[in-house]
Amino acid sequence: MSFVSGDVCYILEDNKYVTKVKVMGRQEELYIVQRIGSCGAIRMTEKELFATEEEAAASKKTTHALVSPQLSILPERDNIPKII
């Protein structure tokens, strides 16, 4: 979807927070957007802008937790140094 100056859209910040922004303009492939109610502007690609809050929330990337094995289930548990 293409946005024009003045459009209100949404972005996903830090893969957590849906934020409402206003399109201020465009420079080549990047859109210049401003968070509603704040100063300053940021540049973003079209794929980072969403027409609705729901679309932005649905774009969250899931991360897989890194799990390390428990020492108690290792077969060599007798060889583990003890902390005294």
C-alpha positions in Angstrom: 0.0 0.0 0.0 1.3 3.4 -0.9 1.0 6.3 1.5 1.0 10.0 0.8 1.8 13.1 2.9 -0.8 13.5 5.7 -1.8 9.9 5.9 -2.0 8.3 9.4 -0.6 4.8 9.7 1.0 2.5 12.3 4.4 1.1 13.0 5.7 -1.6 15.2 8.5 -0.4 17.5 11.0 -2.9 19.0 8.8 -5.7 17.8 6.4 -4.9 20.8 4.7 -1.5 20.6 2.2 -0.4 18.0 2.6 3.3 17.4 0.4 5.7 15.5 2.4 7.9 13.1 1.7 10.5 10.4 3.4 10.5 7.0 5.3 13.8 6.5 6.7 13.0 3.1 8.8 10.6 1.0 12.4 10.5 -0.1 13.0 7.9 -2.8 12.2 4.5 -1.1 11.9 5.9 2.4 8.9 7.5 4.1 9.4 10.3 6.6 7.0 9.7 9.5 6.4 11.5 12.8 5.0 9.9 15.9 1.7 11.5 16.8 2.2 13.9 19.7 6.0 14.1 19.6 8.7 16.0 17.8 11.2 14.7 15.3 10.8 12.4 12.5 12.1 9.0 11.4 12.6 7.3 8.0 11.0 4.0 7.3 10.4 1.7 4.4 6.9 1.0 3.1 7.0 -2.6 4.5 7.4 -1.1 8.0 4.2 0.9 7.7 0.7 -0.5 8.3 -2.7 0.8 7.5 -4.3 -0.5 10.8 -3.3 -1.3 14.3 -4.3 -4.9 13.8 -1.9 -5.3 10.8 1.0 -3.8 12.8 0.3 -6.1 15.8 0.0 -9.1 13.4 3.5 -8.4 12.0 5.2 -9.2 15.4 7.9 -11.7 14.9 8.0 -14.5 17.4 11.3 -15.3 19.0 12.2 -18.7 20.3 13.6 -19.0 23.8 17.0 -20.5 24.1 16.9 -23.4 26.5 19.9 -25.0 28.1 19.8 -28.5 29.5 19.6 -28.9 33.2 22.7 -30.2 34.8 20.7 -32.7 36.9 19.8 -34.7 33.8 23.3 -35.0 32.4 24.7 -38.6 32.7 28.1 -37.3 34.0 26.6 -35.5 36.9 29.0 -37.1 39.4 31.9 -35.3 37.5 30.4 -31.8 38.1 32.5 -29.8 40.5 30.8 -29.0 43.7 30.7 -25.4 45.0 31.7 -25.3 48.7 
